Structures are given as structure tokens and as C-alpha cells.
Amino acid sequence: MLGIEFQDQYTVQEAAQIILNKGVKAVIVTLGEKGCCYINHEKCKMYSAYQVKVQDTTAAGDSFIGGFTAS
């Protein structure tokens, strides 16, 4: 979305800061097998992914957002 390749937690934070500076309260960045990162104006928290045998990644992002929203 921002044209930034995420190499590590610091590049994730840099990208999130661009979005946060536009008035967004929090950003979630999904990182595939590495998990995801939740960033707001106060903290950056990494969450690791469960290790599973992947069959198909179709709609993985949609499933993540659905599960997150439902929780």
C-alpha cells in the first residue's frame, strides 16, 4: 500500500507512522508467516503466527480481518 518493503520491525514502524500521522488511531500490519504487528501512538507490539502446514493462502488477509473484527 505504501510501496515499502518490510525488512524488520523498524520498517514496519516507519510505514505505520506515515499512516498514524494522517490521524489514524492504530495500524495492524500482517506479515505472513512472521505474524502481525499492532502499532498505535504509544506502542508497537509484534504477535507471532501459529506454525501450520499451509494448503492455500487465498483470502488469508480477509480471514485475518474477519477473525480480528469478530474478536
PyMOL commands that set and color helices and strands:
alter all, ss='L'
color gray80, all
select helices_A, chain A and resi 9-20+32-34+60-70
alter helices_A, ss='H'
color red, helices_A
select strands_A, chain A and resi 26-30+36-40+44-47
alter strands_A, ss='S'
color yellow, strands_A
deselect
rebuild
show_as cartoon
